[in-house]
């Protein structure tokens, strides 16, 4: 039996099965991958991503900065929605504690402009960009103890154009 080309790389197998009873258009799949499990380039008219690694069961790590670049067709604009946002915050008075998720119009590092930022728990209203590229930056402060992040797991991002 031949050895896999990249034995140290995680692999995914997708097996699609159909029957003769229904004729449909198939399915749409999107994915992202990076060495740290956080950040990457996302493209297409819609999709989703989770971040960072361990979501939704494990607390996110301290000291990370993840950047997602979402690009949709040039004649459209990105609309993002964060489901189940769960980022460390202070309840009273309400405040972010250094960990946050931020959205920007444009490509990160190339004239991007601020849209909004979040921390806390719950769902977030749609974020409407005004370009066909949106950058999402998730940051968690270095030196934060595991106990301080207990129960905070990150976010679920969906986008469409």
LOMIZA-371727 format. One record per atom (N, C-alpha, C): residue in one letter; x, y, z. Coordinates in steps of 0.1 Angstrom, whole numbers, padded with zeros to 4 digits, always signed. Example, Ala and Ser with C-alpha at 12.3 -4.5 7.8 and 13.67 -1.06 7.14 Angstrom:
% LOMIZA-371727
A+0132-0057+0078/A+0123-0045+0078/A+0132-0033+0078/S+0128-0022+0071/S+0137-0011+0071/S+0129+0000+0079/
This chain:
% LOMIZA-371727
X+0008-0012+0000/X+0000+0000+0000/X+0009+0012+0000/X+0006+0022-0009/X+0015+0034-0009/X+0013+0043+0003/X+0023+0050+0007/X+0023+0059+0018/X+0016+0072+0013/X+0008+0079+0022/X+0002+0092+0018/X+0013+0102+0015/X+0010+0111+0007/X+0020+0122+0003/X+0024+0130+0015/X+0014+0133+0023/X+0017+0142+0035/X+0012+0135+0048/X+0019+0125+0053/X+0014+0117+0064/X+0012+0125+0077/X+0018+0137+0079/X+0017+0145+0091/X+0005+0155+0090/X-0002+0156+0078/X-0012+0165+0076/X-0026+0158+0079/X-0034+0166+0086/X-0048+0160+0088/X-0055+0160+0075/X-0063+0151+0073/X-0070+0150+0060/X-0085+0149+0063/X-0093+0153+0053/X-0108+0152+0054/X-0113+0144+0042/X-0121+0135+0044/X-0128+0128+0033/X-0142+0131+0032/X-0147+0136+0021/X-0161+0139+0019/X-0167+0128+0010/X-0177+0121+0014/X-0183+0111+0006/X-0198+0115+0004/X-0201+0118-0009/X-0215+0122-0012/X-0222+0111-0019/X-0234+0108-0014/X-0242+0097-0019/X-0256+0102-0023/X-0260+0098-0035/X-0274+0102-0039/X-0281+0089-0043/X-0294+0091-0044/X-0302+0079-0049/X-0310+0083-0061/X-0317+0074-0067/X-0324+0076-0080/X-0338+0083-0078/X-0342+0085-0065/X-0355+0090-0063/X-0357+0106-0064/X-0346+0113-0061/X-0347+0128-0062/X-0336+0133-0070/X-0339+0143-0078/X-0329+0149-0086/X-0327+0164-0080/X-0315+0167-0076/X-0312+0180-0070/X-0300+0186-0076/X-0296+0197-0070/X-0284+0205-0075/X-0272+0201-0067/X-0272+0192-0058/X-0260+0189-0051/X-0259+0197-0038/X-0247+0201-0035/X-0245+0208-0022/X-0234+0218-0024/X-0232+0227-0014/X-0222+0237-0013/X-0214+0235-0001/X-0201+0234-0002/X-0192+0232+0010/X-0181+0243+0010/X-0178+0247+0022/X-0167+0257+0023/X-0159+0252+0035/X-0146+0256+0035/X-0137+0252+0046/X-0126+0262+0047/X-0119+0262+0058/X-0107+0269+0059/X-0097+0261+0068/X-0085+0264+0066/X-0075+0257+0074/X-0063+0266+0075/X-0056+0265+0087/X-0044+0272+0089/X-0036+0265+0099/X-0023+0267+0100/X-0015+0260+0109/X-0019+0261+0123/X-0024+0273+0127/X-0028+0275+0141/X-0043+0272+0143/X-0050+0269+0132/X-0064+0266+0133/X-0072+0279+0134/X-0066+0290+0131/X-0073+0303+0133/X-0069+0312+0122/X-0079+0318+0115/X-0076+0327+0104/X-0075+0320+0090/X-0075+0328+0080/X-0074+0323+0066/X-0082+0331+0056/X-0081+0327+0044/X-0089+0333+0033/X-0101+0325+0031/X-0113+0332+0030/X-0126+0327+0028/X-0131+0333+0015/X-0137+0326+0006/X-0142+0332-0006/X-0155+0325-0010/X-0162+0331-0019/X-0175+0326-0024/X-0186+0335-0020/X-0198+0332-0024/X-0210+0340-0021/X-0215+0339-0007/X-0211+0327-0001/X-0216+0325+0013/X-0207+0314+0019/X-0207+0313+0033/X-0200+0303+0040/X-0200+0306+0054/X-0192+0298+0062/X-0191+0300+0076/X-0177+0295+0081/X-0174+0299+0093/X-0161+0295+0099/X-0163+0296+0114/X-0154+0289+0121/X-0154+0289+0135/X-0140+0293+0140/X-0140+0300+0151/X-0126+0303+0156/X-0126+0306+0170/X-0114+0304+0176/X-0103+0297+0171/X-0105+0282+0173/X-0094+0274+0172/X-0094+0260+0173/X-0100+0256+0187/X-0108+0246+0187/X-0114+0241+0200/X-0129+0245+0201/X-0133+0255+0193/X-0147+0260+0194/X-0157+0248+0190/X-0168+0246+0196/X-0174+0253+0207/X-0172+0247+0221/X-0163+0237+0222/X-0162+0230+0234/X-0151+0235+0244/X-0140+0240+0238/X-0129+0244+0246/X-0126+0259+0246/X-0121+0264+0258/X-0118+0279+0258/X-0107+0282+0247/X-0108+0293+0241/X-0098+0297+0231/X-0085+0300+0238/X-0074+0299+0231/X-0061+0302+0237/X-0058+0317+0239/X-0049+0319+0248/X-0045+0333+0251/X-0034+0336+0241/X-0033+0349+0238/X-0022+0354+0230/X-0023+0351+0215/X-0035+0351+0210/X-0036+0348+0195/X-0042+0361+0188/X-0038+0362+0176/X-0044+0372+0167/X-0047+0365+0154/X-0059+0363+0151/X-0064+0356+0139/X-0070+0366+0129/X-0067+0364+0116/X-0073+0373+0106/X-0079+0365+0095/X-0092+0367+0093/X-0099+0361+0082/X-0101+0371+0072/X-0099+0368+0059/X-0102+0377+0048/X-0113+0371+0040/X-0125+0377+0040/X-0136+0372+0033/X-0137+0380+0020/X-0138+0373+0009/X-0139+0379-0004/X-0151+0373-0012/X-0160+0382-0016/X-0171+0378-0025/X-0169+0384-0039/X-0178+0380-0048/X-0176+0386-0062/X-0176+0401-0062/X-0168+0407-0071/X-0166+0422-0070/X-0179+0431-0071/X-0189+0425-0077/X-0201+0433-0078/X-0211+0432-0066/X-0206+0426-0055/X-0214+0424-0043/X-0206+0429-0031/X-0213+0429-0019/X-0208+0434-0007/X-0209+0423+0004/X-0199+0422+0013/X-0199+0412+0023/X-0209+0416+0034/X-0217+0406+0039/X-0225+0408+0050/X-0222+0396+0060/X-0217+0400+0072/X-0213+0389+0082/X-0223+0389+0093/X-0224+0377+0099/X-0232+0375+0111/X-0225+0366+0120/X-0224+0370+0133/X-0217+0362+0143/X-0228+0355+0152/X-0228+0342+0151/X-0237+0334+0159/X-0229+0329+0171/X-0236+0328+0182/X-0230+0323+0194/X-0216+0329+0198/X-0216+0342+0197/X-0204+0349+0201/X-0201+0346+0216/X-0189+0343+0220/X-0186+0339+0234/X-0172+0343+0236/X-0169+0356+0238/X-0156+0362+0240/X-0156+0369+0253/X-0145+0367+0261/X-0143+0372+0274/X-0146+0387+0276/X-0154+0390+0286/X-0158+0404+0289/X-0161+0406+0303/X-0163+0418+0307/X-0167+0422+0321/X-0182+0425+0321/X-0189+0420+0330/X-0203+0422+0330/X-0207+0436+0335/X-0201+0440+0347/X-0205+0453+0353/X-0192+0460+0357/X-0190+0472+0352/X-0197+0478+0341/X-0193+0471+0328/X-0202+0470+0318/X-0199+0463+0306/X-0186+0468+0299/X-0177+0459+0296/X-0164+0463+0290/X-0157+0450+0284/X-0150+0452+0273/X-0142+0442+0268/X-0129+0442+0277/X-0123+0430+0278/X-0111+0428+0287/X-0099+0425+0278/X-0098+0431+0266/X-0087+0429+0258/X-0089+0419+0247/X-0098+0410+0249/X-0102+0400+0239/X-0113+0406+0231/X-0113+0405+0218/X-0123+0411+0210/X-0123+0405+0195/X-0134+0407+0189/X-0135+0404+0175/X-0139+0417+0168/X-0131+0420+0157/X-0133+0433+0150/X-0135+0430+0135/X-0144+0439+0129/X-0146+0437+0114/X-0142+0450+0107/X-0136+0449+0095/X-0131+0460+0087/X-0135+0458+0073/X-0138+0469+0066/X-0140+0469+0052/X-0126+0468+0045/X-0125+0460+0035/X-0112+0459+0028/X-0103+0448+0033/X-0092+0447+0026/X-0082+0436+0029/X-0073+0441+0040/X-0071+0433+0050/X-0063+0436+0062/X-0049+0441+0057/X-0045+0452+0062/X-0031+0457+0059/X-0031+0465+0046/X-0042+0467+0039/X-0042+0474+0026/X-0053+0484+0026/X-0052+0493+0036/X-0062+0504+0036/X-0075+0500+0042/X-0076+0490+0050/X-0088+0486+0056/X-0094+0497+0065/X-0107+0497+0066/X-0114+0507+0075/X-0123+0500+0084/X-0124+0506+0096/X-0131+0500+0108/X-0146+0500+0105/X-0153+0488+0108/X-0167+0487+0108/X-0172+0487+0122/X-0168+0476+0130/X-0173+0475+0144/X-0165+0464+0151/X-0167+0463+0164/X-0160+0453+0172/X-0169+0448+0183/X-0166+0436+0188/X-0175+0430+0198/X-0167+0421+0208/X-0173+0420+0220/X-0169+0410+0229/X-0182+0406+0236/X-0182+0396+0245/X-0194+0392+0252/X-0200+0379+0247/X-0212+0377+0251/X-0219+0365+0247/X-0232+0368+0240/X-0236+0359+0231/X-0249+0360+0224/X-0248+0361+0209/X-0259+0365+0202/X-0259+0367+0188/X-0256+0381+0185/X-0251+0384+0173/X-0248+0398+0169/X-0256+0400+0156/X-0262+0412+0155/X-0269+0416+0143/X-0259+0416+0131/X-0265+0415+0119/X-0257+0414+0107/X-0248+0427+0106/X-0236+0424+0101/X-0226+0435+0099/X-0225+0437+0084/X-0230+0448+0078/X-0230+0450+0064/X-0218+0458+0060/X-0209+0452+0052/X-0197+0459+0047/X-0201+0467+0035/X-0192+0476+0030/X-0195+0484+0018/X-0185+0480+0007/X-0178+0469+0008/X-0169+0464-0002/X-0171+0449-0004/X-0164+0444-0014/X-0165+0430-0017/X-0155+0422-0009/X-0147+0429+0000/X-0138+0422+0009/X-0140+0428+0023/X-0140+0418+0032/X-0141+0422+0046/X-0130+0414+0054/X-0124+0421+0063/X-0114+0415+0072/X-0120+0413+0086/X-0118+0402+0092/X-0122+0399+0105/X-0110+0396+0114/X-0108+0403+0124/X-0097+0401+0133/X-0102+0396+0147/X-0097+0385+0152/X-0100+0380+0165/X-0087+0381+0173/X-0087+0387+0185/X-0075+0388+0193/X-0078+0384+0207/X-0069+0377+0213/X-0070+0374+0228/X-0057+0378+0234/X-0057+0384+0245/X-0045+0390+0252/X-0036+0379+0257/X-0023+0381+0255/X-0013+0372+0261/X-0013+0373+0276/X-0009+0362+0282/X-0008+0362+0297/X-0021+0360+0304/X-0032+0359+0297/X-0045+0356+0304/X-0045+0342+0309/X-0049+0340+0321/X-0049+0326+0327/X-0060+0318+0321/X-0058+0305+0321/X-0069+0296+0316/X-0081+0298+0324/X-0080+0300+0337/X-0092+0302+0346/X-0100+0315+0341/X-0093+0325+0337/X-0099+0337+0333/X-0107+0335+0320/X-0103+0326+0312/X-0110+0323+0299/X-0119+0311+0300/X-0121+0305+0311/X-0129+0293+0313/X-0143+0297+0309/X-0149+0289+0300/X-0163+0291+0295/X-0164+0300+0283/X-0153+0307+0279/X-0153+0315+0267/X-0147+0307+0256/X-0154+0305+0245/X-0150+0296+0235/X-0147+0302+0221/X-0151+0314+0219/X-0148+0320+0206/X-0161+0324+0199/X-0162+0320+0186/X-0174+0325+0178/X-0176+0316+0166/X-0188+0318+0161/X-0193+0311+0148/X-0196+0323+0139/X-0189+0323+0128/X-0190+0334+0117/X-0198+0328+0105/X-0208+0335+0100/X-0214+0332+0088/X-0213+0344+0079/X-0212+0342+0066/X-0212+0354+0057/X-0219+0351+0044/X-0224+0362+0038/X-0230+0360+0025/X-0228+0373+0017/X-0232+0373+0005/X-0231+0386-0003/X-0244+0389-0010/
